[in-house]
Amino acid sequence: MKYFVSFSVFLLLSSCGLKVTNEIDDNVLLGSWKLDSIQCFQPNDNQNFVESYDISVDESLDITIDFISSSIQYMVSSDRNMSDDCSTSSTAMYKADFNGTGAGLVDIYQVVLGSIEKCKIEVPFTGNGGGGGTGSINLTMNSNYSRDLNWSISDDRETLILDFFTDFKGSDSSYCNGLCNCKGTYAKK
């Protein structure tokens, strides 16, 4: 009996600090994502967009990022029969924390360009409050802009919002004047 009580006390004390949780820590980024839109914000305001680019309306423009294990493949294809048509691709490694919140930071590193160095495409945008113009979006992944990227995913895991990882900072017009922070909204393929 003395040993049973000692063993029970030992088990009770050794279980201190254990936490039971139903949190899911899986990699929710895995899979293929198609860019639907880009929204650009002033550096001090991430809630109210200044410029909004609807990529999904142009079926000849395909921008996809595939998260595969700890690597990514990024592909851009434009076949609009326009002078700015181009394509580019990149591969890279990434790391992110998955703490069950559906949001966090991701680092994309060891970026290897598979093709053309600059792929810029003219895309019309809507300005917040009306009007708009055209922005020349650089779609080439740039390792200088691929660290500490904010990401979030919808509850149904069908929509990903990710800081844009190129040197694109909005149009040169009076809306962004090339100084905005831009985020891509991707749909699960």
Buried (B, 14 or more C-beta within 10 A) or exposed (E): EEEEEEEEEEEEEEEEEEEEEEEEEEEBBEBBBBBBBBBBBBEEEEEEBBBBBBBEEBEEBBBBBBBEEEEBBBBBBBEEEEEEBBBBBBBBBBEBEBEEEBEBEBEBEEBEBEEBEEBBBEBEBBBBEEEBBEBEBBBBBBBEBBEEBBBBBBEEEEBBBBBBBBEBBBBBBEBBEEEBBBBBBBBBE
